[in-house]
Amino acid sequence: MTRELRMARSRAILTFVLAGLMCGTFTVRIPALTDKLGISEASVGVVLLAWGLGALVTMQSMRGVMARTGSRAVLRVGAPLCAASLVGLAFAATLPWLIVAAVLFGMAFGAVDVAMNAQGSAVERAYGRPLMNGMHAGWCVGAMGAGLLGTLAIALGVSFTANLTLVALVSAPVAYVLSRGFLQDRAPAAEQGSGHAGQDSRRSRRLPAVVYLLGAIAFGAFMVEGAVADWNGLFLRNVIGAPEAVAALGYPIFEAGMLIARVTGDRLRSFAGTRRLIAASGLGTAVTFTLVITTSSPVVAVAGMALIGLTVATVSPMALSLAGTSTPIPGPAIAQTGAMGYAGLLLGPVVIGFVSHATTLRLALGVAVVLGVLIAVAARFLPREESRLDARAARRASDPPGAAQAPRAAARPSATAGLPASAGLPAASGVPAPAVAEPLELVA
């Protein structure tokens, strides 16, 4: 394993941390934003919707961009722009300008989200074993760090504008420096100019059917996450009757459960396989959410939030990881899966709100139970054979310590030897090229 590959992995993880920090900083200081501009909760909802729609539009349009430029180039430009757009939010003086700034922040974040997942997939394939859950754990660390820094800023009397500006000024140069160590995951220029370019372009537009199935699975997982993020506090306080201080613990405990699951998720995936783990996670989500919405005990409900985090946390990273192995170039497939998943994050709280208005919040959150079951059912239609990452990880786990490592390293092709040029790395880089999985097929 080369130094360049280890550097690419660490920088990909740090990019997830940075993205979580930037988004978390904005959401944590929303109460200060309402005080600054004197806007209502409904107006905040419009701002958040504008942010989400901006991200969704960019994600959906990233398929072609990722195929042509690769994640490294997108992150080199998009991550600093995401930090710069945070400054726009900080200095927005009126609601209309705030909405415009939120759209721009969402568009920049959408590009970063797709590109960092594509880079994570490239690193994962180069390593030949599951790593995506660990990278998403970096997001949890960044979001939790934003909460701690936001709390400190509030205690010190730092304003909303100053808080966001300081985070942006630190994040922009750090994001650019991190991008200098990423792997290349686009088609080399020679291939782009060859007669096969038209065929590759058509292939990038015609994604395998399994990508859309994985997008549906990500949609369900993100919808569950969005329901917990936006509604857990009101559910714990108004329905369960927990004191406000106890209700406020629901989301941090949920995030802590997600962090634990994602830190350990890659090893569990290597042991159980992607298909089985997604199915088990879906059923676990349904069971734990049923426990939460049927209890009348605040202690059980708050503890249940941690269990929901533990069960649902690995689904979306595995869906994105598997999408990245379904095509020679991971970017377009991850862009499609990510866009479908993010739509669930946007629609989830809205659907819960409408159903709650028509019935009760307890019954409305039952939607998450249904989604958990649907995730488990959808996993049945994923490829029965192990993904290449799962198979290689299983072989490594079964080898005695130190056994067969030298022969395997010797047998590994240097740079891009024996791989399609669309997935290769420059031969001079000394970094093993990401393994290209065979296209995945749906099974009945």
N, C-alpha and C positions, 0 to 999 in steps of 0.2 A: 504494500500500500504506500503510495507516494505522499510526499509532504503536500503537494498541490491538492490532492484529493482530500486529505484531512483538513486543509485550510478551507476548501470549498464547503465541506460539511459544517464546520464551525461558523463560517460566515453566513451560510443559509439559516442556521438556527438563530444567529444574532439578528438577522433581518426579520424573522418572525417576532423576536422579542421587541424590536424597534417598532414594527407595525402595531403590535399590541399596545405599546407605550403611547404612540401617537393617537390611536383611536380611543384608548382608555382615558387619556388626559382630557379629551373633549367631553366624553360622556360623564366623567366624574364631576366636571365643573359646570354641568348644565344648570343646576340650581343658581349658581353665581351668574350665569348668563341671563336667566330670567330676571334676576334682580337688576342687572346692569341695563337691560333694555326695557324692563317692565312689560314683558310679554306673558301671555297666558299659557296654560298647559296645551291647549289646542294649537297654539302657534308653534310650540316646541315640537308637537307631533308633525306639523307641516315641515319644519326644518329637518327633522329626522327622516321623513319620507323623501325629501329632496336629496338628502345625502344618499339614501339607499337607491333611489332611482338613478342617480348619477353613476354610482358604482355598478349597477346592473347593466346600464347601457354600455359602459366601457367593457365589462366582462364579456358581453355578448358579441362585441365587435373585435375582440382580441384574437380570434382564431387565425385570421389571415396575418395579423401583425406578428404573432408568435411564430408562425411558420416561416416568415421571411427574415425576422431579425433575431429571434431567440430571446430567452428570458434574461440573459446577461445584459443585453443592450437596453431592454425595457426597464430593468431595475436601475441601471446606471442613470437613466433620465427620470424615470417615474418616481423613485423613492425620494430624491431631493425635492421634486415637485410636490409630492405629498406633504413634505414638511413645510414647504413654502405656502401651500394652500391652507395649512393650519394657521399661519399668520393672518390670512384673509379672514378666517373665522374670529380670530382674536380682536381684530380692529373693525369688524362690521358694526356700524353705528345705528343702523335701522333694520327692521325686519326684512324688507325686500333685499337689501344688500347681504343680510345674513343668509337668506335662502340661496342667493347666487353663490355665495362663498361655500355653502354646504354642498351645492351641486358640483362645484369645482373640486372640493375636497373628496367627494364621493367618486368622481371620475378618476382622480389620481390614485385614490386608494384601490379602486377596482383593478387598475392596471397592475399595481404592486401586488395585490392579492393573487391574481392569476400567475404573474411572473415568478413570485417567490415559491408558489406551489410547483410550478414547472421546473424551477431550479432544484427544488427539493426532490422531485422525481428523477431528474438527471443524476443527482448525487446518489440517490437510492439505487438506481440501476447500475451506476459505476461500482458501488460497494457490493452489489449482488445480494443484498438482504434488506428487510424492511427497516425503514428509518423515519417514515413520514409522521408517525404518531409523536416521536420525540421532537420533531420540528414544530409540530402544533403545540406541544407542551411549552415551547418557547413563547408562543403567543400568550398562553395563560400567564406565564411569568411576567411578560410585559404589561398585560392588563392589570395584574395584581400590583405590580410596581407603580403603575399609574395611579391606582387607588391610594397607595401609601404616600406617594409624592403629593397627590392632591390633598390628602388629609393634612400633611405637613404644611402645604401652602396655605390652607385655610387657617391653620393654627397660627401661622406667622403673619396672617393678614395680607398675603400676596393676592393681587387682583386676578380676575379671569384673564384679562388681556396679558398681563405680565407672565402668568403661569404658562399659557399656550405659546407665547413668544419665546420664552426661555427653552421650552422643550423643542420647539421648531429649530431654533438656532443651534442647538446641540445635535439634533437628529439629522439635519441636512448634510453636513460634512461627514458624519459617521456613516450615513447611508451610501454616500459616494465612495468612501474608502472601502466599505464592505464589498461593493460591486466589483472591485478590481480583482477579487480572488475567485470569482464564479467560474463554473464550467461553461463551455460553449455547447449549446444544444440546438443549433439551427443547421440547415443544409449549408455545406461549404459553397463559396462563391462559384467554384468550377461547376458544381452540379446545378446551381441555380441558372447558370447560363447555358446549360446543355439542352439537348432536345428532349430530355426527360422532365424539364421544368414544368411544362404544361400538364403532364401526367401527374406530377407530384402536387400541383396546385389543385387539380380535380380531386385527388385523393384526400387532401386536407379539408376539402369541402364535404366529401362523402365520408363521414365518420362511421365507424362500426356501430351497429345497433346497441351493443353492450354499453357504449358511452352514454346513451340516453337512459338506459336502465340505471346506470350508476348515478346519473344526474337525478333521477327520481328518488333513489335511495338518499342521496345527499339532501334533496329537497325535504324529505321527511325528517332527517336528523337535524338540519338547520331550523326547521319549523319548531321542533321540540325545544331546541336551545333558545329560540326567540320567545317562545311561550313562557319558559322559566324566567328568562332575563326580564321580561316586561311585566309579568303578572304575578310572580311569586310573592312579592311584597304585599300586594293588595289581598291575595288569597290568604296569606298567613295572618294578616291583621283583621280583615273584614269577615272572612269566612270561618277561619279556625279560632279567631279571637286571641291571637298572640299579642303581647304588648309590642309597641312600635320598635323598641330596641331589639326585641327578639326577632321580629319580622325582618329587620334590616340584616340579620345574619344569614338569611336564606340564600341570597345570591353569592356572597363570598364562600359559603360552605359548598354550594353547587360548583363554583369554579375550582375549589380545592379538590373536590372529587374528580373533576375533569383532569386536573393537573396530574393527580396520582395515576389515573387510568392511562393518560398519554405517555407518561414516563415509563410505564411498564408495558404499554400496549404492543410495542414492536416485538418484544420477546414472546408475549402471549400469542401474537399473530404467527410467529415462526413455529410455535408449538402446535397451535390448533388449526392454522390455515385461515386464509381471508374469508372464504365462503362461510365456514362454520362460525367464525367469530362475529361476522356481521349478523348472521341469523340469531346467535345467542344474545348479542347486544340488543337487537330489536325486541326479542322476547323479554329480556331483562328490563328494558325501558318501559314496556307495557306493564310488567308486574310492579315495578317500583313506583310508577306514576299512579297505578291503581291504589297502592298502599297510601300514598300521600293524599289523594283526593277523597278517600273514604274514611280517613281517621278524623277524630275530633281532638286529638292531643297535639298541642304545639310542639312538644319535644319530638314526637314521632314524625310530624310533618317536616320539621327542620332537619332532622337526621335523614329523612327520606330524600331531601334535596341533594345531599351528598351521594346517596345511592343512585339517584337519577344521573348525576354527573359521572359517576363511575361507569354506568352502563351505556350511556349515549355518546360518550366522549370520543371513542375510537371509530365510530361509524363514518363520519365525514372525512377524516384523514385517510382511511382505508379506501373509500370510494374514489377520492382524488388520486391516490397512489395507483389503484388498479386502472383508472382511466389513463394515467401516464404510461402504463405498459401496454395499452391496447393499440397504439400506433407507433411507428418509428420515431416520430417527433412528438414529445409529450405535450407541448404547449397548446395546440388547438383542442385536443381532447380535454385537457384540464380546464381550458377556458369555457368549453361548453358545459362540463359537469359543474364547475364553479358557479356559472351564471344560473343554472337551474337550482343549485343549492341555495344561492343567495336570494332567489325569488321566494323560497320557503321562509327564510329569515325575515323577509319583508311582510309576507302575507300572513305568517303565523299569528302575530299579535293582533292583526286586524280581524282575522277569522274568529279568534278567541273573543275579541270584543263584541262582534256582532252576535255570536251565539250566546254570550253572557247576557247581552241586553235582552235577547228573546227568551232566555231561560234563567239559569243561574251560573255564576262563575265556576262553581264546583262541577257542574255538568259540562260546561264549555271546555274545561281542561281535560275532559275525557277524550277530546280530539287527539291529545298526545298518546293516549292508550291505543287508539286505533292506528295511529301512525307507527307506533312501535311494532304492532302486529304486521302491518303492511311491509315494513322494512324486513322483517323476518321472512315473510312470504316472497318478497322480491329477491332475497338472497338465494332462494331455491333455483332461480333462473340464471344465476351467474355460472361461469364455466365450472364444471365438476373437477377438471384437472387442476392441480395446484398451479398457481402462477409461478413464473420463473423465480421471482424473489423468494416465495415460500419454499420452493423445492431446493434452491441453493442454500437457504438458511437451515433447512432441515438436515441437509447433508453435512453442513458444518457442525451442527449440534451433535450429530451422531459420530463424528470423527473423534478419536482420542486426542487429547491436548497435543498440539504440535504435529499431529499426523497429517500427511498428505498436503501440508501447506506449501512446501517447496515445489513439488510437482505441479500443483494447481497454479501457483504463481508463474512457473515456467511455461505452462500451457496457455496462459492467458495471452491473447494477442496484444501486441504493443499498439498503442494509439488506436487507429481505426481499422487495423487489418482484419479482413473477413467480415466487416460490418457494412451495412448500407451507408453510403456517404451522407444520407440525410440525418443520421444519428451520430456521426463521427466527431472526433476532436482533432485538432491539428496534431500531426504526428510529433511535432517538436515539443509538444507540451509535456510529454511524459506521463500524462494522466490516462488511466485505463478508460476506454470509451464506455459509455453506458450500454449495458446489455440490451439488445432489442428483442422484445418479446414477440412471439407470433401473435397475429391478430386474434383477439378473443371472440368466441362465438357464443351466442345464447344457447341454452339448453332447455328442453321442455321438462 
